[in-house]
Amino acid sequence: MKFPAYRKYTNRRSLFKITSYQRFQEIKLTGSKSEFFYFEAKVHPDRILIQDMLDMKDDHWEISSAEEFDLERKKTEE
């Protein structure tokens, strides 16, 4: 797997930049507001979540892009 990998929920309410098998960044979109979070997997269920994102398991995920993530990231800084 090549990192970073970009994913988003199919409802497009969160975008993810996966930087390793243990870390990702998330942008949560709520109406006109957006929030940015860093996440580090410390327990097995968290690592499974990251693997599910990478595998796009259960049709919860779509491929995103660096451009899309960076555009939303800039909005969190405004």
Contacts in CASP RR format, 6 or more apart in sequence:
PFRMAT RR
TARGET T0000
AUTHOR 0000-0000-0000
METHOD contacts of the structure
MODEL  1
MKFPAYRKYTNRRSLFKITSYQRFQEIKLTGSKSEFFYFEAKVHPDRILI
QDMLDMKDDHWEISSAEEFDLERKKTEE
1 21 0 8 1.000
1 54 0 8 1.000
3 18 0 8 1.000
3 19 0 8 1.000
3 20 0 8 1.000
4 17 0 8 1.000
4 18 0 8 1.000
4 19 0 8 1.000
4 66 0 8 1.000
5 17 0 8 1.000
5 18 0 8 1.000
5 53 0 8 1.000
5 54 0 8 1.000
6 15 0 8 1.000
6 16 0 8 1.000
6 17 0 8 1.000
6 18 0 8 1.000
6 63 0 8 1.000
6 64 0 8 1.000
6 65 0 8 1.000
6 66 0 8 1.000
6 68 0 8 1.000
6 69 0 8 1.000
7 15 0 8 1.000
7 16 0 8 1.000
7 18 0 8 1.000
7 53 0 8 1.000
7 54 0 8 1.000
7 56 0 8 1.000
7 61 0 8 1.000
7 62 0 8 1.000
7 63 0 8 1.000
7 64 0 8 1.000
8 14 0 8 1.000
8 15 0 8 1.000
8 16 0 8 1.000
8 61 0 8 1.000
8 62 0 8 1.000
8 63 0 8 1.000
8 64 0 8 1.000
8 68 0 8 1.000
9 60 0 8 1.000
9 61 0 8 1.000
9 62 0 8 1.000
10 59 0 8 1.000
10 60 0 8 1.000
10 61 0 8 1.000
10 62 0 8 1.000
12 29 0 8 1.000
12 62 0 8 1.000
13 28 0 8 1.000
13 29 0 8 1.000
13 30 0 8 1.000
14 26 0 8 1.000
14 27 0 8 1.000
14 28 0 8 1.000
14 29 0 8 1.000
15 26 0 8 1.000
15 27 0 8 1.000
15 29 0 8 1.000
15 64 0 8 1.000
15 68 0 8 1.000
15 69 0 8 1.000
15 72 0 8 1.000
16 24 0 8 1.000
16 25 0 8 1.000
16 26 0 8 1.000
16 27 0 8 1.000
16 53 0 8 1.000
16 64 0 8 1.000
16 69 0 8 1.000
17 24 0 8 1.000
17 25 0 8 1.000
17 26 0 8 1.000
17 66 0 8 1.000
17 69 0 8 1.000
18 24 0 8 1.000
18 50 0 8 1.000
18 53 0 8 1.000
18 54 0 8 1.000
19 25 0 8 1.000
21 41 0 8 1.000
21 47 0 8 1.000
21 50 0 8 1.000
21 51 0 8 1.000
22 40 0 8 1.000
22 41 0 8 1.000
22 47 0 8 1.000
22 50 0 8 1.000
23 38 0 8 1.000
23 39 0 8 1.000
23 40 0 8 1.000
23 41 0 8 1.000
24 39 0 8 1.000
24 50 0 8 1.000
24 53 0 8 1.000
25 36 0 8 1.000
25 37 0 8 1.000
25 38 0 8 1.000
25 39 0 8 1.000
25 69 0 8 1.000
26 36 0 8 1.000
26 37 0 8 1.000
26 39 0 8 1.000
27 34 0 8 1.000
27 35 0 8 1.000
27 36 0 8 1.000
27 37 0 8 1.000
27 69 0 8 1.000
27 72 0 8 1.000
27 73 0 8 1.000
27 76 0 8 1.000
28 34 0 8 1.000
28 35 0 8 1.000
28 37 0 8 1.000
29 72 0 8 1.000
34 72 0 8 1.000
34 75 0 8 1.000
34 76 0 8 1.000
35 76 0 8 1.000
36 73 0 8 1.000
36 76 0 8 1.000
39 46 0 8 1.000
41 47 0 8 1.000
41 49 0 8 1.000
41 50 0 8 1.000
51 57 0 8 1.000
52 58 0 8 1.000
52 60 0 8 1.000
52 61 0 8 1.000
53 61 0 8 1.000
56 62 0 8 1.000
56 63 0 8 1.000
END
